[in-house]
Amino acid sequence: MTLPPDAHLIASFGEFAGTLTQPGFAARAVGLGALAAEKGLDVEYQLSEYIGRVSEAL
C-alpha cells in the first residue's frame, strides 16, 4: 500500500483544519473534554455516543 500524493494530503489537511473553525466546534470540544475528564477511556471507546450527547446538550 502506498500513500496518496502529497497534494491530496495537503488538501485533506486544509479541509480538516477548516472544520476546526466551524461554529459550534469550540463548545463541543469543551463539552467532550469535560466528559473525557469525568468518564476517562470510555469516551474513546464509545466516541460517537459521547459526541452525540455533547451535541444534543448544546
C-alpha positions in Angstrom: 0.0 0.0 0.0 1.2 3.5 -0.8 0.3 6.9 0.5 -1.7 9.3 -1.8 0.2 12.1 -3.5 1.4 14.9 -1.2 -1.1 17.3 -2.9 -4.0 15.1 -1.7 -2.7 15.0 1.8 -2.2 18.8 1.9 -5.7 19.4 0.6 -7.2 17.0 3.1 -5.4 18.6 5.9 -6.7 22.0 4.8 -10.2 20.7 4.8 -9.7 19.2 8.3 -8.2 22.5 9.6 -11.2 24.3 8.2 -13.6 22.2 10.3 -11.9 23.4 13.5 -13.2 26.9 12.8 -16.8 26.0 12.2 -19.5 27.4 14.5 -20.1 25.2 17.5 -16.8 23.3 17.4 -15.3 25.1 20.4 -18.3 24.4 22.6 -18.4 20.8 21.6 -14.7 20.4 22.2 -15.1 21.8 25.7 -18.0 19.6 26.4 -16.3 16.5 25.1 -13.2 17.4 27.2 -15.3 17.6 30.3 -16.8 14.2 29.6 -13.4 12.7 28.9 -12.1 14.1 32.3 -15.2 12.5 34.0 -15.5 9.2 32.1 -11.9 8.5 31.1 -11.2 6.0 28.4 -14.8 5.1 28.0 -15.2 8.3 25.9 -12.6 7.0 23.4 -14.2 3.5 23.3 -17.7 5.0 22.7 -16.7 8.2 21.0 -19.8 8.5 18.7 -22.1 8.1 21.6 -20.4 10.9 23.6 -20.2 13.2 20.7 -24.0 12.8 20.2 -24.6 13.6 23.9 -22.5 16.7 23.7 -24.2 17.8 20.5 -27.7 17.3 22.0 -26.8 19.2 25.1 -26.0 22.4 23.1 
